[in-house]
Amino acid sequence: MSQEKSDTRVKDGTNPQKSRTGLDRIWHAGGYSLDGLRAGWHETAFRQEAIAALVLIPAAFWLGRNWVETALLAGSALIVLMVELLNTGLEATIDRIGPDWHELSKRAKDMGSAAVLLSLLLCAGIWLAAVFERFAK
């Protein structure tokens, strides 16, 4: 695609990412993903969960007795981070719509928060079961 056509798409509000293909698309998508991680880092909850994941993921390789246990332990920590990022994105979208209180906005934010809670409970359950299996038997 020519540079002129790409510039036109930016000016008319169309997402230039949609016109990219191949490695160029992958390269730019990776950059957007890093931007998302940087934005997430500014959220206290994500930062706390990321620091916990920095401890839990290496510990998963020590605690897990096989690749399945290791994957479940590490994966559960990563799922918490993924759900937190999605929740933060949802909250940002709702806040972008407007600061006024609305029942649907509250419901959406509450559901996002509930999703984070469920991911944390899943992670805690997997880790507690693994620790119990390893040390209590």
HELIX and SHEET records of a PDB file:
HELIX    1   1 GLN A    3  LYS A   11  1                                   9    
HELIX    2   2 PRO A   16  SER A   19  5                                   4    
HELIX    3   3 GLY A   22  TRP A   41  1                                  20    
HELIX    4   4 THR A   44  LEU A   63  1                                  20    
HELIX    5   5 TRP A   67  ILE A   97  1                                  31    
HELIX    6   6 GLU A  103  PHE A  135  1                                  33    
END                                                                             
